[in-house]
Amino acid sequence: MSRSAITDAEPVVLTDPDTLPGVRPVARPDGRLRPDAAYLISGGLGALGLSLAERMVADGPTTLVLLGRSAPGEQAAGRIETLRRAGTRVETVSCDVSDADALTGALKALTLPPIHGVVHAAGILQDATIGTLTPDGLARVLAPKTAGARNLEAATADQPLDFFVLFSSAAALFGLPGQAAYAAANAYLDAFAQHRRRRGRPALSVQWGPFADIGLAAADELRGDRLAERGVGAVGVEQAWQVLDALLDGDHDVAACAPLDPRRWFDAHPDSAAQGSWRRLRALADRDTDTDTDTDTDTDTDAVGGSGRFLAALLAAEPAEQLAAARAKVRELAGRVLRLDPAAIDADRPFKALGLDSLMSLELRNRLEAAFGLRLSPTLLWAFGTTDALAAELRTRVCDAAS
């Protein structure tokens, strides 16, 4: 057959397309970003976004587009200038990523090389219990994550993307008190990544734990301390970027990076122990409890078993000793939640006067349920509003349940 005959012939399928392996872009050719490409980071003018930007160009300069709701501050401007002096082209864009017109207009105003990567790291954290959550508060938390993801997808639809990374949160993985809106926003990102992948587009959603020193949790020291007390550790940024590199080089749609101490977690969230999704971690915590000889109260694992050493000792004690033990345990747990020395907690001072808010009350109730082996009403702490009153009530309920 002549060459012209082959050229003019109808295409012939030699292999069933369904038998071919999937084809996906290479996020970092040769282990680095493309020097002739642009990369966009929403939330790129904050401390977390700037840290990522510095990591992204560590192997060589490229073009970065950093999006933020406001112009970079003095410290951010200095870090950006350092990147520029090193040869990286950095464009800063002040716009709300949840505003589609503003985002599209801002990007059109720039003359850029092809965009090969997007990192959506914008977000707002505004804690509120369900009872205090308002429509405006919900929208404020949802918009940067959800509308931002859709707008970035639309704005880069015609770009040859190698990756589209969404910064989700561990709040979407296991939930945290007061973060229903934030958990929902990040769960949306996880589903968004899966939806993109099903359409043959690159996507990765990373459920980050709290970052150490920078990020939303670090901005509120008390919030970070509370998370650590509940067993959720912080992720160092250097470790985080190493994890991100590995995930980009792999084939994932949703992944999590969140240090977790199972024993502390079940201590603060005993209800999760009954959920099937926590079964393996529960077994791990139980195993550690069986081999743990540490008697320090910070590693007491009463909650993991539902009725631990404290509860057994309480039931075996004389009535007068029971009340004293109950008072000591209530003060100990209240001190943990309030971050106060238990000895400094006045037995007759109301919890509210000690600074206990609605989120703290949920955590304290969880810890009390675990320690005393009881199911408690959310209003119990307000009905018995001092350590002495609460201890007497809990001691009575424990004894009644055991009789």
C-alpha positions in Angstrom: 0.0 0.0 0.0 1.4 3.4 -0.9 2.1 6.1 1.7 -0.6 8.3 0.2 -3.2 5.5 0.5 -2.3 5.1 4.2 -2.6 8.9 4.8 -6.0 9.1 3.1 -7.5 6.1 4.7 -10.1 6.2 7.5 -8.6 6.1 11.1 -8.3 2.6 12.4 -8.6 1.8 16.1 -6.1 -0.9 17.0 -6.8 -1.1 20.7 -10.0 -0.9 22.7 -9.9 2.5 24.4 -11.4 1.1 27.6 -8.3 -1.1 28.0 -5.9 1.9 28.0 -4.7 3.2 31.3 -5.9 6.7 32.5 -3.9 9.7 31.3 -3.3 12.5 33.7 -1.0 15.6 33.5 2.3 15.5 35.3 2.1 18.0 38.1 5.8 18.7 38.3 7.8 17.6 35.2 11.2 16.6 36.3 10.3 17.2 39.9 9.9 21.0 39.5 7.4 23.6 38.2 7.6 24.7 34.6 9.8 27.9 34.3 7.7 29.1 31.3 4.4 28.7 33.1 2.3 30.7 35.5 0.9 29.3 38.8 -2.0 30.9 40.7 -2.5 30.9 44.5 -5.8 32.2 46.0 -5.1 33.3 49.6 -1.6 33.9 48.3 -1.0 37.1 50.2 -1.4 35.6 53.7 1.3 33.9 55.7 0.3 30.4 54.5 0.0 31.4 50.9 3.4 33.1 50.9 5.1 30.2 52.6 3.7 27.9 49.8 4.8 30.4 47.1 8.4 30.4 48.5 8.4 26.6 48.5 7.0 26.4 44.9 9.9 28.5 43.5 12.6 26.9 45.7 13.8 24.8 42.7 13.9 27.7 40.3 11.9 30.9 39.3 8.7 30.8 37.5 5.6 33.1 37.3 3.3 33.4 40.4 -0.1 35.1 40.6 -1.0 35.7 44.3 -4.6 36.5 45.0 -5.8 38.2 48.1 -8.8 40.2 49.3 -6.6 43.1 50.2 -3.2 44.5 49.1 -0.1 42.9 50.7 1.0 44.3 54.0 4.5 45.5 54.8 5.8 42.1 55.8 4.2 40.3 52.8 5.5 43.0 50.5 9.0 42.3 51.7 8.7 38.6 51.1 7.3 39.2 47.7 10.2 41.5 46.8 12.7 38.8 47.9 11.0 36.4 45.5 11.3 38.9 42.7 15.0 39.6 43.4 15.6 35.8 43.0 14.1 35.9 39.5 10.5 35.0 40.1 7.9 37.1 38.4 5.2 37.8 41.0 1.9 39.4 40.2 -0.3 40.4 43.2 -4.1 40.7 42.6 -6.4 42.2 45.2 -9.8 40.7 44.6 -12.4 38.5 46.3 -12.1 35.1 44.8 -15.8 34.5 45.5 -16.6 37.4 43.1 -16.6 35.8 39.6 -16.5 39.1 37.7 -13.8 40.6 39.8 -11.6 37.5 39.5 -12.1 37.2 35.7 -11.4 40.9 35.2 -8.3 40.8 37.3 -6.8 37.9 35.4 -7.7 39.3 32.0 -5.8 42.5 33.0 -2.6 40.5 33.3 -0.4 39.3 30.4 0.6 35.9 31.6 2.2 32.7 30.2 -0.1 29.7 30.2 -1.4 28.9 33.7 -0.3 25.3 34.6 -1.3 25.1 38.2 -3.9 26.5 40.7 -3.9 26.3 44.5 -7.1 27.4 46.2 -6.0 28.3 49.7 -8.5 31.1 50.5 -10.8 30.7 53.5 -12.5 32.2 56.5 -12.9 30.5 59.9 -15.7 31.8 62.1 -16.7 29.5 64.9 -20.3 29.3 65.9 -22.6 26.6 67.4 -25.7 25.6 65.4 -27.8 27.7 67.8 -25.9 30.8 67.1 -25.1 30.3 63.4 -26.8 32.9 61.2 -27.4 32.9 57.4 -24.9 35.7 57.0 -22.4 33.9 59.0 -22.9 30.7 57.1 -22.5 32.5 53.7 -19.4 34.3 54.9 -17.6 31.0 55.6 -18.9 29.1 52.6 -18.3 31.7 49.9 -14.5 31.8 49.7 -14.3 28.0 49.6 -17.3 27.1 47.4 -17.8 30.0 45.1 -14.0 30.5 45.0 -13.5 27.0 43.7 -16.1 27.3 41.0 -14.8 30.7 39.9 -11.2 29.6 39.7 -12.3 26.6 37.6 -14.3 28.8 35.3 -11.4 31.4 35.0 -8.9 28.7 34.1 -11.1 26.4 32.0 -9.1 27.1 28.8 -5.7 26.7 30.5 -3.4 23.6 30.3 -3.5 22.9 34.0 -1.2 20.3 35.4 -2.8 20.5 38.9 -5.8 22.1 40.6 -5.2 21.9 44.4 -7.8 22.7 47.0 -6.9 23.4 50.6 -9.5 21.6 52.5 -9.5 20.9 56.3 -9.6 18.0 58.7 -12.8 19.6 59.9 -14.4 18.0 56.9 -12.9 14.6 57.9 -14.0 14.3 61.5 -15.8 17.6 62.4 -15.0 19.9 65.3 -17.3 21.7 67.7 -18.4 25.1 66.4 -17.2 24.5 62.9 -20.3 23.1 61.1 -20.1 25.9 58.5 -16.3 25.4 58.0 -16.7 21.6 57.8 -19.4 22.0 55.2 -17.3 24.4 53.1 -14.3 22.0 53.1 -16.5 19.0 52.4 -17.7 20.8 49.3 -14.0 21.2 48.2 -13.5 17.4 48.6 -16.5 16.6 46.5 -15.5 19.3 44.0 -12.1 17.6 43.5 -13.8 14.2 43.0 -16.2 15.7 40.5 -13.3 17.3 38.5 -11.5 14.0 38.4 -14.5 12.2 37.1 -14.6 14.7 34.3 -11.0 14.0 33.4 -9.6 17.2 34.9 -6.7 17.4 37.4 -7.8 17.9 41.0 -6.5 17.2 44.5 -8.2 18.2 47.8 -6.0 18.1 50.9 -7.7 18.0 54.3 -5.1 19.8 56.4 -4.9 19.8 60.1 -4.1 23.1 61.8 -0.8 24.5 60.7 1.8 25.4 63.2 2.7 29.1 63.6 0.7 30.2 60.5 -2.8 29.8 59.2 -6.3 30.2 60.6 -5.8 28.1 63.7 -2.5 29.8 64.6 -4.1 33.2 64.3 -6.1 32.3 67.4 -3.7 30.7 70.0 -6.6 29.6 72.2 -8.2 27.7 69.3 -4.9 25.9 68.5 -4.5 25.0 72.2 -8.1 23.6 72.3 -7.4 21.5 69.2 -4.2 20.1 70.7 -6.1 19.2 73.9 -8.6 17.3 71.9 -5.9 15.3 70.2 -5.6 17.2 66.9 -1.9 18.2 66.5 -0.4 20.9 64.3 1.3 20.4 61.0 4.7 22.2 60.5 4.8 24.0 57.1 8.0 22.3 56.0 6.4 18.9 56.7 3.2 20.0 54.9 4.9 21.1 51.8 6.8 17.8 51.6 3.5 16.0 51.9 2.0 18.2 49.2 4.9 17.4 46.9 4.4 13.6 47.4 0.6 14.0 46.9 1.1 15.9 43.6 3.5 13.2 42.4 0.9 10.5 43.3 -2.6 9.9 42.0 -5.0 11.2 44.7 -8.3 13.1 44.6 -8.8 13.6 48.4 -6.1 13.0 51.1 -5.7 14.1 54.7 -2.7 15.3 56.6 -3.6 15.8 60.3 -1.6 14.5 63.3 -4.1 12.8 65.6 -3.7 11.4 69.1 -6.5 8.8 69.2 -6.6 8.6 73.0 -7.0 12.4 73.5 -9.5 12.4 70.7 -11.8 9.8 72.3 -11.4 11.5 75.6 -12.8 14.7 74.2 -15.2 13.1 71.7 -16.5 9.8 73.2 -19.5 9.6 70.8 -17.1 9.1 67.9 -15.9 5.8 69.4 -19.2 4.2 68.4 -19.0 5.2 64.8 -17.8 2.6 62.3 -15.4 5.1 60.6 -13.4 5.3 63.8 -13.2 1.6 64.5 -9.6 1.1 63.6 -8.4 4.1 65.5 -10.5 3.0 68.5 -8.8 -0.4 68.4 -5.4 1.4 68.3 -6.3 3.5 71.3 -7.6 0.5 73.2 -4.4 -1.4 72.5 -2.3 1.6 73.7 -4.4 1.8 76.8 -3.8 -1.9 77.6 0.0 -1.4 77.5 0.1 2.1 79.0 1.5 2.3 82.6 1.6 6.1 82.8 -0.7 7.3 85.6 -0.5 11.0 84.7 -4.0 12.5 84.2 -3.1 14.0 80.9 -2.8 10.5 79.5 -5.7 9.0 81.4 -7.7 7.0 78.9 -11.0 6.6 80.8 -13.0 7.7 77.7 -11.6 5.1 75.4 -13.1 2.3 77.3 -16.2 4.2 78.4 -15.7 3.4 82.2 -12.1 3.5 83.2 -10.0 3.5 86.3 -11.7 6.6 87.7 -15.2 5.3 87.4 -14.3 2.0 88.9 -12.6 3.7 91.9 -15.6 6.0 92.3 -18.1 3.2 92.6 -15.9 1.3 95.0 -15.4 4.3 97.4 -17.4 5.2 100.5 -20.1 7.9 100.0 -18.1 10.8 101.4 -15.1 9.8 99.4 -17.2 9.5 96.2 -18.3 13.1 96.5 -14.7 14.3 97.0 -13.5 12.2 94.0 -16.3 13.6 91.8 -15.5 17.1 92.8 -11.8 16.6 92.0 -12.6 15.1 88.6 -15.0 17.9 87.7 -12.4 20.5 88.6 -9.7 18.6 86.8 -11.7 18.5 83.5 -13.0 22.0 83.9 -9.4 23.2 84.3 -8.4 21.4 81.1 -11.1 23.0 79.1 -10.7 26.4 80.6 -6.9 26.1 80.7 -6.9 27.0 84.4 -5.2 25.4 87.4 -7.9 23.1 88.9 -6.8 24.3 92.4 -7.6 27.9 91.4 -11.2 27.0 90.5 -13.6 28.2 93.2 -16.0 25.4 94.0 -18.9 27.8 94.2 -18.0 30.1 91.3 -20.3 29.7 88.3 -18.8 28.2 85.2 -20.0 31.2 83.2 -18.0 33.5 85.5 -14.9 31.3 84.9 -15.2 32.0 81.1 -17.0 28.9 80.0 -18.6 29.6 76.6 -20.9 27.4 74.5 -18.1 25.7 72.6 -16.2 25.0 75.9 -19.3 23.6 77.5 -19.7 21.1 74.7 -16.1 20.0 75.2 -16.5 19.8 79.0 -19.7 17.8 78.7 -18.0 15.3 76.4 -15.2 14.9 78.8 -17.6 14.4 81.7 -19.6 11.9 79.8 -16.4 9.9 79.2 -15.1 10.1 82.7 -18.4 9.3 84.5 -19.9 6.9 81.9 -23.1 8.9 81.5 -25.1 10.5 78.8 -25.6 14.1 79.7 -27.9 16.9 78.6 -26.3 19.9 76.8 -28.0 22.1 79.5 -26.6 20.2 82.5 -23.7 22.6 83.0 -26.0 25.6 83.2 -28.5 23.8 85.5 -25.7 22.8 87.9 -23.5 25.7 87.2 -20.7 25.3 89.7 -18.2 22.5 90.2 -19.7 21.5 93.6 -23.2 21.4 92.3 -22.3 19.5 89.2 -20.1 17.0 91.1 -22.9 16.2 93.5 -25.3 15.6 90.6 -22.9 13.4 88.7 -22.1 11.4 91.8 -25.8 10.8 92.3 -26.4 9.8 88.7 -23.5 7.4 88.7 -24.7 5.7 91.9 -28.3 5.5 90.6 -27.1 3.9 87.3 -25.0 1.3 89.2 -27.7 0.3 91.7 
